[in-house]
Amino acid sequence: MEKLKLHTPDLTEGNVEKLAAIFPNCVTEGRDEQGRLRRVVDFDLLRQELSTSVVEGPRERYHLDWPGKREALLAANAPIAKTLRPCREESVDFDTTKNLFIEGDNLDALKLLQETYLGKVKLIYIDPPYNTGNDFIYDDDFAESSEGYLKRSNQIDDGGLRMVANKDTMGKFHSRWLSMISSRLRLARNLLREDGVVMVSIDDHEVARLTLVLDEIFGPNNHLTTFVWKRKAGGGDDSDHAATEHEYVLCYGRNEDAAIFASIAHESPSMTAKYNREENGRRFYLERMDKTSLTYSASMDYEIECPDGTKIKPPQPDPANPTTIWRWSESKVRNQSAELIFGNSSGRAGILE
């Protein structure tokens, strides 16, 4: 038999969807009367979109906000009455090892480490759930008992940890994920020593918001770099509009001036051979000024005067069909000529950068 629908459509949600199609910036996340996350309309922004003059509203300021942000800060600061319990039977060289593996709720573990490792950790690497709709994230609810929570959620992991599925229907929401990651990042920052560094893996779903959270917690000036790493070649079943081959690793320091991250030596022999020059403690390599380009430009094919008075141009294998240009424009060569090194490569004059 065909199943009968017992509920009429949610007309309000339908109207919000229609507004989102026209004014996507006016639809955000909020909570309803039951405290559930829903898509809501920012009526101040909507009024501004429909007005020809400035509409009075809340005082504007640059910040990242979401429903549950204050609760996340409270969760990070709230004390817990727990302790770490050693598992000697599952350990190897328990009394002499220099390594420590902690299994449990990572928020609780980070709090328990605060007293012993506060300001002592050199490097923290975090691989959080990516908020793709298929991951699980922790629900930091300190207001109800464990029994009450289990009755409400009916979801725990094998170790009895509090977890809530981030279902496909919640994929358009970011607030729960932001609350989860921000509370843990605040505690992680406390553990870093002055020259410490934190690295966080993430994909396209949350890289923009994660950057803003890290900027807020660590300060934008302490953003050391963002690595882009190729995780696979070609597309897959998870490719929608385009094949995504990369992810990101966001890197922040506790103190940019004290971080020694940039002085890590290259381990690869090929990289060591390539970066074979050093100046003021920084390694570098020389690169030819001439290059072959698919988009030849006559303005980048000009004469450069060498220290001995001779003039050279980019070497053209086929003068009738020029394809080689200088890497620098003529004005840049004039302004930064001191950075050029003139030499001889393969028997012909050349310029090395």
C-alpha positions in Angstrom: 0.0 0.0 0.0 1.1 3.5 -0.7 2.1 5.3 2.6 0.0 8.3 3.5 1.7 11.5 4.6 0.7 12.4 8.1 2.1 15.9 8.0 1.4 18.9 5.7 4.4 20.6 4.1 6.3 23.1 6.2 5.3 26.3 4.3 7.7 28.5 6.3 10.7 26.4 5.4 9.5 26.5 1.8 9.3 30.2 1.8 12.8 30.5 3.4 14.1 28.3 0.6 12.6 30.6 -2.0 14.1 33.6 -0.3 17.5 31.9 -0.2 17.3 31.4 -4.0 16.9 35.2 -4.5 18.9 36.6 -1.5 21.3 33.9 -0.3 23.1 36.3 2.0 19.9 37.0 3.9 19.4 33.3 5.0 21.5 32.1 7.9 21.4 29.6 10.8 19.4 30.0 13.9 17.4 28.1 16.6 13.6 27.7 16.8 11.5 27.7 19.9 12.5 24.1 20.6 16.2 24.9 20.3 16.7 23.1 17.0 18.9 24.5 14.3 17.0 25.8 11.3 17.5 28.1 8.4 16.2 31.5 9.3 15.9 34.9 7.6 18.0 37.9 8.7 15.3 40.5 8.3 17.7 43.4 8.8 19.7 42.3 5.8 16.5 41.5 3.8 15.2 45.0 4.5 18.5 46.5 3.3 18.3 44.4 0.1 14.9 45.9 -0.6 15.7 49.5 0.4 17.3 52.3 -1.5 18.8 53.9 1.7 20.7 52.6 4.7 18.4 50.7 7.1 19.0 51.0 10.8 19.9 47.8 12.5 22.4 46.2 14.9 25.9 47.8 15.1 28.1 46.3 12.4 31.5 44.8 13.3 33.8 42.3 11.8 33.4 38.9 13.5 32.4 35.3 13.1 29.2 34.3 14.9 26.9 31.3 15.0 24.2 29.8 17.2 26.0 28.1 20.1 29.2 30.0 20.0 28.8 31.2 23.7 28.0 27.6 24.7 31.1 26.4 23.0 33.3 28.9 24.9 31.5 27.7 28.1 32.2 24.1 27.2 35.9 24.9 26.7 36.2 26.6 30.1 33.9 24.3 32.2 35.8 22.2 34.7 35.4 18.4 34.8 35.7 15.8 37.6 37.6 13.2 35.7 41.1 11.7 35.6 43.3 9.6 33.2 43.4 5.9 34.0 46.5 3.9 33.0 46.0 0.7 31.0 49.2 -1.2 31.8 47.9 -4.4 30.2 47.5 -2.7 26.8 50.8 -0.7 27.0 54.3 -1.4 25.8 57.2 -0.4 28.2 54.8 1.6 30.3 57.4 2.7 32.8 60.1 3.8 30.3 58.3 4.9 27.2 58.4 8.5 26.1 55.1 8.3 24.2 51.6 8.8 25.5 48.4 7.6 23.9 45.1 8.8 25.3 41.8 7.2 24.3 38.6 9.0 25.1 36.6 12.2 24.6 39.1 14.6 23.1 37.6 17.6 24.8 37.9 15.9 28.2 41.5 14.7 27.3 42.6 18.2 26.4 41.3 19.6 29.7 43.1 16.9 31.6 46.3 17.7 29.9 46.1 21.4 30.8 47.8 21.2 34.2 50.7 18.9 33.1 51.4 20.2 29.6 50.3 23.8 29.7 52.6 25.8 27.5 54.9 22.8 26.8 53.8 21.3 23.5 55.8 22.0 20.4 53.5 20.6 17.7 49.8 19.7 17.6 48.2 18.0 14.6 44.4 17.8 14.4 42.5 15.8 11.9 38.8 16.7 12.6 35.6 15.5 11.0 35.2 17.4 7.7 31.4 18.1 8.1 30.6 16.3 4.8 27.3 14.9 6.0 28.7 11.5 6.8 30.9 12.3 9.7 30.3 12.1 13.5 30.9 15.0 15.7 30.9 15.3 19.5 28.0 16.9 21.2 29.3 18.8 24.2 26.2 19.0 26.4 27.0 19.4 30.0 23.5 20.4 31.1 21.9 16.9 31.1 22.8 13.6 32.7 24.3 10.8 30.7 21.1 8.8 31.0 19.0 11.7 29.7 21.4 12.3 26.8 21.3 8.6 25.8 17.5 8.6 25.8 17.5 11.7 23.7 20.1 10.7 21.1 20.4 6.9 21.3 23.9 7.2 19.8 27.2 6.4 21.4 30.4 5.0 20.1 32.1 1.7 21.1 33.7 3.4 24.0 30.5 5.0 25.3 31.5 8.5 24.1 28.9 11.1 23.4 28.4 11.4 19.6 25.8 12.8 17.3 25.6 12.0 13.6 26.0 15.0 11.3 23.4 13.7 8.8 23.0 14.8 5.2 19.9 16.8 6.3 22.3 18.9 8.5 24.9 19.3 5.8 23.8 22.9 5.1 24.4 23.8 8.8 27.9 24.8 10.1 27.1 25.8 13.7 27.4 22.4 15.4 30.7 21.8 13.6 32.0 25.3 14.5 31.1 24.8 18.2 32.9 21.4 18.2 36.1 22.6 16.7 36.4 26.0 18.4 36.2 24.6 21.9 39.0 22.1 21.2 41.2 24.6 19.4 41.0 27.0 22.4 42.3 24.2 24.7 44.9 23.2 22.2 46.3 26.7 22.0 46.8 26.7 25.8 49.1 23.6 25.5 51.4 25.2 22.9 54.7 26.6 24.0 55.7 30.0 22.8 57.3 28.6 19.6 54.7 25.9 19.2 52.7 25.3 16.0 49.3 23.7 15.3 48.3 22.1 12.0 44.7 21.3 11.2 43.6 19.2 8.2 40.4 20.2 6.4 38.8 20.0 2.9 36.7 22.5 0.9 33.6 22.1 3.0 34.9 24.1 6.0 38.3 25.5 5.1 36.9 29.1 4.9 35.2 28.9 8.3 38.0 27.0 10.0 40.4 29.8 8.9 38.2 32.4 10.5 38.0 30.4 13.7 41.8 30.0 13.9 42.2 33.7 13.1 40.0 34.5 16.1 41.6 32.1 18.5 45.3 32.4 17.5 45.2 35.9 15.8 45.4 36.4 12.0 49.1 37.5 12.3 50.0 34.0 13.6 48.8 32.3 10.4 52.1 30.9 9.2 50.8 29.2 6.0 48.2 27.0 4.4 49.5 23.9 2.8 47.6 22.4 -0.2 48.3 18.7 -0.6 47.3 16.5 -3.4 45.5 13.5 -1.9 44.6 11.7 -5.1 44.9 11.8 -8.9 41.7 12.2 -10.9 38.1 12.2 -9.9 36.0 9.7 -8.1 32.5 8.8 -7.1 32.5 11.8 -4.7 33.1 14.3 -7.5 30.1 16.4 -8.3 30.8 19.4 -10.5 34.6 19.0 -10.6 37.1 16.4 -9.6 38.6 17.5 -6.2 42.2 16.2 -5.8 43.4 18.3 -2.9 42.8 19.1 0.8 44.4 21.7 3.1 46.5 21.8 6.2 46.2 25.1 8.0 49.3 26.1 10.0 49.2 28.6 12.9 51.8 29.5 15.5 51.3 30.4 19.1 53.7 33.3 18.5 54.7 34.1 14.9 57.9 35.7 15.9 59.0 32.8 18.0 57.9 30.0 15.7 60.8 28.1 14.1 58.7 26.3 11.6 60.4 27.9 8.6 63.9 26.7 9.6 63.0 23.0 9.2 65.7 21.4 6.9 64.6 19.7 3.7 64.9 15.9 4.1 64.5 15.1 0.5 67.9 14.7 -1.3 66.5 16.2 -4.4 65.2 19.3 -2.5 68.5 19.6 -0.7 70.3 19.6 -4.0 68.0 22.1 -5.5 68.1 24.6 -2.6 71.9 24.7 -2.7 72.4 28.4 -1.7 72.0 30.2 1.6 71.9 33.8 2.6 71.0 35.2 6.1 70.0 31.7 7.2 67.5 31.1 4.4 68.0 28.5 1.7 67.2 29.4 -2.0 68.0 28.3 -5.5 68.7 30.2 -8.7 66.3 30.2 -11.6 66.8 31.2 -15.2 65.2 34.4 -16.3 64.1 33.1 -19.7 61.2 30.7 -20.0 59.1 29.2 -22.7 55.5 30.4 -22.6 52.3 29.2 -24.3 51.2 32.9 -24.3 54.1 34.7 -26.0 54.2 38.5 -25.2 56.4 40.9 -27.2 56.5 43.2 -24.2 58.4 40.5 -22.3 60.8 39.9 -25.1 63.3 42.8 -24.8 67.0 43.5 -24.5 68.8 43.4 -21.1 72.2 45.0 -20.8 74.8 42.9 -19.0 77.5 44.3 -16.7 80.1 44.1 -19.5 77.9 46.2 -21.8 76.6 43.4 -24.0 72.9 43.1 -24.6 70.9 39.8 -24.6 67.4 38.8 -25.4 65.5 35.6 -24.6 66.9 32.8 -26.8 64.5 31.8 -29.5 64.9 28.2 -30.9 62.9 29.4 -33.9 63.2 33.2 -34.5 60.4 33.1 -37.0 58.1 31.7 -34.3 59.2 33.2 -30.9 58.1 31.4 -27.8 60.6 32.5 -25.1 60.1 35.5 -22.8 61.8 37.0 -19.7 60.2 36.1 -16.4 60.3 39.8 -15.3 58.9 42.8 -17.0 61.3 45.5 -18.3 60.3 47.9 -15.4 60.9 45.2 -12.8 64.4 44.5 -14.2 65.2 48.2 -14.0 63.9 48.5 -10.4 65.3 45.2 -9.1 68.5 44.8 -11.1 70.5 44.2 -8.0 68.7 40.9 -7.5 69.9 39.5 -10.9 73.0 37.3 -11.2 74.7 37.3 -14.6 76.4 34.1 -15.7 77.0 31.7 -18.5 74.9 28.6 -19.0 75.6 25.9 -21.5 78.0 28.1 -23.4 75.6 31.0 -24.0 74.9 34.1 -22.0 72.0 34.0 -19.6 70.6 35.6 -16.5 69.9 33.7 -13.3 67.4 35.0 -10.7 
